């Protein structure tokens, strides 16, 4: 698969955030403490995780490191308005990536320095997969646009067929040979569709 252009990368990132945000706004009050496919997280935990990830973006793009930020973004970042907290964090992340020259920078991640364009692609892929997690948890539509599936495949394909040794994903689950690309990707990430 060809590498995404700057415009495609930003459009995919914004679309993935938008889809996750739609699901966040669809969460009913009684669902916040419900389970998700991420077995150790409730719906609120999942939304908190992705919201915190977005809060990191402007800071890392401004040159801060994990050590500089420290523990500031740990714990609950949703407060009394989870949807509002998500909206603000997502808007801040999208704006930070869209700034002139931002995708050409280097960011200091937990696993070392990486290009901001690769970081943006990773954040997009993560949002795409977690949109499925949240959709499954709240009974929302689980399909993703083909372009976002392809964007996630570009990122996760670089890690091989079994990403469970990272501790971030479950062991791959079997799928029929005729499974579509989205189902196959989710299964590689340990999700049972």
BATI-23631 format. One record per residue (C-alpha): x, y, z; chain. Coordinates in Angstrom, 1 decimal. Example, Ala and Ser with C-alpha at 12.3 -4.5 7.8 and 13.67 -1.06 7.14 Angstrom:
BEGIN
+--------+--------+--------+--------+
!     px !     py !     pz ! chaine !
+--------+--------+--------+--------+
!   12.3 !   -4.5 !    7.8 !      A !
!   13.7 !   -1.1 !    7.1 !      A !
+--------+--------+--------+--------+
This chain:
BEGIN
+--------+--------+--------+--------+
!     px !     py !     pz ! chaine !
+--------+--------+--------+--------+
!    0.0 !    0.0 !    0.0 !      A !
!    1.2 !    3.5 !   -0.8 !      A !
!    2.0 !    5.9 !    1.9 !      A !
!   -0.7 !    8.5 !    2.6 !      A !
!   -0.2 !   12.1 !    1.5 !      A !
!   -0.3 !   14.9 !    4.2 !      A !
!   -3.9 !   15.7 !    3.2 !      A !
!   -5.0 !   12.1 !    3.3 !      A !
!   -3.3 !   11.5 !    6.6 !      A !
!   -5.0 !   14.5 !    8.2 !      A !
!   -8.4 !   13.7 !    6.6 !      A !
!   -8.2 !   10.1 !    7.9 !      A !
!   -7.2 !   11.3 !   11.4 !      A !
!  -10.1 !   13.7 !   11.5 !      A !
!  -12.6 !   11.2 !   10.2 !      A !
!  -11.5 !    8.6 !   12.7 !      A !
!  -11.8 !   11.1 !   15.6 !      A !
!  -15.2 !   12.1 !   14.2 !      A !
!  -16.5 !    8.6 !   14.2 !      A !
!  -15.3 !    7.9 !   17.7 !      A !
!  -16.9 !   11.2 !   18.8 !      A !
!  -20.2 !   10.1 !   17.3 !      A !
!  -20.1 !    7.0 !   19.5 !      A !
!  -19.1 !    9.0 !   22.6 !      A !
!  -22.1 !   11.2 !   22.1 !      A !
!  -24.3 !    8.1 !   21.7 !      A !
!  -23.4 !    6.6 !   25.0 !      A !
!  -26.4 !    6.5 !   27.3 !      A !
!  -26.0 !    7.3 !   31.0 !      A !
!  -26.3 !    3.7 !   32.1 !      A !
!  -23.7 !    2.5 !   29.6 !      A !
!  -20.7 !    4.4 !   31.0 !      A !
!  -19.9 !    1.6 !   33.5 !      A !
!  -20.6 !   -1.2 !   31.0 !      A !
!  -18.0 !   -3.6 !   29.6 !      A !
!  -16.1 !   -3.3 !   26.4 !      A !
!  -14.2 !   -5.7 !   24.2 !      A !
!  -11.1 !   -4.3 !   26.0 !      A !
!  -11.8 !   -6.6 !   28.9 !      A !
!  -10.1 !   -4.5 !   31.6 !      A !
!  -11.9 !   -1.3 !   30.5 !      A !
!  -15.4 !    0.0 !   31.0 !      A !
!  -16.9 !    2.3 !   28.4 !      A !
!  -15.8 !    5.2 !   30.5 !      A !
!  -12.3 !    3.8 !   30.8 !      A !
!  -12.1 !    3.4 !   27.0 !      A !
!  -13.3 !    6.9 !   26.3 !      A !
!  -10.9 !    8.2 !   29.0 !      A !
!   -8.0 !    6.3 !   27.3 !      A !
!   -8.6 !    7.8 !   23.9 !      A !
!   -9.3 !   11.3 !   25.3 !      A !
!   -6.0 !   11.2 !   27.2 !      A !
!   -4.2 !   10.1 !   24.0 !      A !
!   -5.5 !   13.2 !   22.2 !      A !
!   -4.4 !   15.5 !   25.1 !      A !
!   -0.8 !   14.2 !   24.5 !      A !
!   -0.8 !   15.3 !   20.9 !      A !
!   -0.3 !   19.1 !   21.2 !      A !
!    2.3 !   18.7 !   23.9 !      A !
!    4.4 !   16.1 !   22.1 !      A !
!    4.2 !   18.1 !   18.8 !      A !
!    5.4 !   21.2 !   20.8 !      A !
!    8.5 !   19.2 !   21.7 !      A !
!    7.7 !   17.9 !   25.2 !      A !
!    8.7 !   14.4 !   26.1 !      A !
!    6.9 !   11.7 !   28.2 !      A !
!    9.1 !   12.7 !   31.1 !      A !
!    8.3 !   16.4 !   30.7 !      A !
!    4.5 !   15.8 !   30.9 !      A !
!    5.0 !   13.2 !   33.7 !      A !
!    1.8 !   12.0 !   35.3 !      A !
!   -0.3 !   15.0 !   34.4 !      A !
!   -2.5 !   13.0 !   32.0 !      A !
!   -2.9 !    9.9 !   34.1 !      A !
!   -6.2 !    9.1 !   35.8 !      A !
!   -9.6 !   10.6 !   34.9 !      A !
!   -9.5 !   13.3 !   32.3 !      A !
!  -13.2 !   13.2 !   31.5 !      A !
!  -14.6 !   14.9 !   34.6 !      A !
!  -18.4 !   15.5 !   34.8 !      A !
!  -18.7 !   15.9 !   31.0 !      A !
!  -17.1 !   13.0 !   29.2 !      A !
!  -18.5 !   14.0 !   25.7 !      A !
!  -17.3 !   17.6 !   26.2 !      A !
!  -13.9 !   16.5 !   27.4 !      A !
!  -13.6 !   14.2 !   24.3 !      A !
!  -14.7 !   17.0 !   22.0 !      A !
!  -12.1 !   19.4 !   23.3 !      A !
!   -9.3 !   16.9 !   23.3 !      A !
!  -10.1 !   15.7 !   19.8 !      A !
!  -10.3 !   19.3 !   18.4 !      A !
!   -6.9 !   20.1 !   20.1 !      A !
!   -5.3 !   17.0 !   18.6 !      A !
!   -6.7 !   17.6 !   15.1 !      A !
!   -5.6 !   21.3 !   15.2 !      A !
!   -2.1 !   20.4 !   16.4 !      A !
!   -1.5 !   17.9 !   13.6 !      A !
!   -2.9 !   20.3 !   11.0 !      A !
!   -0.4 !   23.1 !   11.9 !      A !
!    2.0 !   24.0 !    9.2 !      A !
!    5.1 !   21.8 !    9.5 !      A !
!    3.7 !   19.7 !   12.3 !      A !
!    3.8 !   16.4 !   10.4 !      A !
!    7.5 !   16.9 !    9.6 !      A !
!    8.5 !   17.1 !   13.2 !      A !
!    9.9 !   14.3 !   15.4 !      A !
!    8.1 !   13.4 !   18.6 !      A !
!    9.4 !   11.6 !   21.7 !      A !
!    7.2 !    8.7 !   22.4 !      A !
!    7.6 !    6.0 !   25.1 !      A !
!    9.4 !    3.7 !   22.6 !      A !
!   11.7 !    6.4 !   21.2 !      A !
!   11.7 !    9.2 !   18.7 !      A !
!    9.4 !    8.9 !   15.7 !      A !
!    8.2 !   11.1 !   12.9 !      A !
!    5.0 !   13.0 !   13.7 !      A !
!    3.5 !   11.7 !   10.4 !      A !
!    3.9 !    8.1 !   11.7 !      A !
!    2.5 !    9.2 !   15.1 !      A !
!   -0.6 !   10.7 !   13.4 !      A !
!   -1.0 !    7.4 !   11.5 !      A !
!   -0.8 !    5.4 !   14.7 !      A !
!   -3.3 !    7.7 !   16.4 !      A !
!   -5.7 !    7.2 !   13.5 !      A !
!   -5.4 !    3.4 !   13.5 !      A !
!   -5.9 !    3.4 !   17.3 !      A !
!   -9.0 !    5.5 !   17.0 !      A !
!  -10.4 !    3.3 !   14.2 !      A !
!  -10.0 !    0.1 !   16.3 !      A !
!  -11.3 !    1.7 !   19.5 !      A !
!  -14.3 !    3.0 !   17.6 !      A !
!  -15.2 !   -0.6 !   16.9 !      A !
!  -14.7 !   -1.4 !   20.6 !      A !
!  -17.0 !    1.4 !   21.7 !      A !
!  -19.5 !    0.6 !   19.0 !      A !
!  -19.6 !   -3.0 !   20.2 !      A !
!  -20.0 !   -1.9 !   23.8 !      A !
!  -22.9 !    0.5 !   23.2 !      A !
!  -24.7 !   -1.3 !   20.3 !      A !
!  -23.7 !    1.2 !   17.6 !      A !
!  -22.8 !    0.4 !   13.9 !      A !
!  -19.5 !   -1.4 !   13.8 !      A !
!  -18.5 !   -1.1 !   10.2 !      A !
!  -15.7 !    1.4 !    9.2 !      A !
!  -15.1 !    3.2 !    5.9 !      A !
!  -12.8 !    1.2 !    3.6 !      A !
!  -10.2 !    4.1 !    3.6 !      A !
!   -9.9 !    4.0 !    7.4 !      A !
!   -9.6 !    0.2 !    7.4 !      A !
!   -6.8 !    0.5 !    4.9 !      A !
!   -5.1 !    3.3 !    7.0 !      A !
!   -5.3 !    1.0 !   10.1 !      A !
!   -3.9 !   -1.9 !    8.1 !      A !
!   -0.9 !    0.1 !    7.0 !      A !
!    0.0 !    0.8 !   10.6 !      A !
!   -0.8 !   -2.6 !   12.1 !      A !
!    0.5 !   -4.5 !    9.2 !      A !
!    4.0 !   -3.3 !   10.1 !      A !
!    3.9 !   -5.3 !   13.3 !      A !
!    3.3 !   -8.8 !   11.9 !      A !
!    0.4 !  -11.2 !   12.4 !      A !
!    0.6 !  -11.6 !   16.1 !      A !
!    0.9 !   -8.4 !   18.2 !      A !
!   -0.1 !  -10.0 !   21.5 !      A !
!    3.6 !  -10.1 !   22.7 !      A !
!    3.4 !   -6.3 !   22.9 !      A !
!    0.8 !   -6.6 !   25.7 !      A !
!   -1.4 !   -4.1 !   23.9 !      A !
!   -3.5 !   -6.7 !   22.0 !      A !
!   -5.0 !  -10.1 !   22.6 !      A !
!   -3.9 !  -13.1 !   20.7 !      A !
!   -5.2 !  -13.3 !   17.1 !      A !
!   -8.4 !  -15.2 !   16.7 !      A !
!   -9.3 !  -17.3 !   13.7 !      A !
!  -11.6 !  -16.0 !   10.9 !      A !
!  -13.0 !  -17.6 !    7.8 !      A !
!  -10.8 !  -17.3 !    4.7 !      A !
!  -13.6 !  -15.3 !    3.1 !      A !
!  -13.6 !  -12.7 !    5.9 !      A !
!  -13.5 !   -9.1 !    4.8 !      A !
!  -10.5 !   -6.8 !    5.5 !      A !
!  -12.1 !   -5.2 !    8.6 !      A !
!  -13.0 !   -8.5 !   10.2 !      A !
!   -9.5 !   -9.8 !    9.4 !      A !
!   -7.8 !   -6.8 !   11.0 !      A !
!   -9.9 !   -7.0 !   14.1 !      A !
!   -9.2 !  -10.7 !   14.5 !      A !
!   -5.5 !  -10.0 !   14.2 !      A !
!   -5.9 !   -7.6 !   17.1 !      A !
!   -7.6 !  -10.2 !   19.2 !      A !
!  -11.1 !   -9.0 !   18.7 !      A !
!  -13.9 !  -11.5 !   18.2 !      A !
!  -16.3 !  -10.1 !   15.7 !      A !
+--------+--------+--------+--------+
